[in-house]
Amino acid sequence: MFGFKGKYGVSFSLNRLIGISGLKNSIARKTGIPTTKGGIERKIGRTIINTIFGK
């Protein structure tokens, strides 16, 4: 119903509670290097394409 699929607005994350998510986020912002797998892959791909095509 309405795209929620079993989630009713309540979620819990131990990483967020401990502060790991915030720490990773602040490190990523300061260094410019993403901490997620998808972010790292995008950054590497963008770097390779820019190297090949000289942008």
C-alpha positions in Angstrom: 0.0 0.0 0.0 1.4 3.3 -1.1 4.9 1.8 -1.7 5.9 1.2 1.9 6.0 -2.6 1.6 6.1 -3.5 5.3 7.9 -0.4 6.6 5.8 1.8 8.8 8.2 4.7 9.5 10.1 2.9 12.3 13.6 1.9 11.6 16.6 1.2 13.8 20.3 1.2 12.9 23.0 0.3 15.4 25.6 2.0 13.3 23.7 5.3 13.4 23.2 4.9 17.2 26.9 4.3 17.8 27.8 7.1 15.4 29.6 5.1 12.7 27.4 6.5 9.9 28.1 10.1 10.9 31.8 9.4 11.2 31.9 7.9 7.7 29.9 10.8 6.3 32.2 13.4 7.8 35.3 11.6 6.6 33.8 11.4 3.1 33.0 15.1 3.1 36.5 16.1 4.3 38.5 13.9 2.0 36.3 13.9 -1.0 36.5 10.1 -1.1 33.1 8.3 -0.8 32.8 5.5 1.7 30.1 3.5 0.0 30.8 0.8 -2.6 28.7 2.6 -5.2 30.3 5.9 -4.5 33.8 4.5 -4.8 32.9 2.8 -8.1 31.4 6.0 -9.5 34.5 8.0 -8.5 36.9 5.5 -10.1 34.8 5.3 -13.3 34.6 9.0 -13.5 38.4 9.3 -13.0 39.1 6.7 -15.7 36.7 8.3 -18.2 38.2 11.8 -17.6 41.7 10.4 -18.0 40.8 8.8 -21.3 38.9 11.6 -22.8 40.8 14.5 -21.2 38.0 16.3 -19.4 
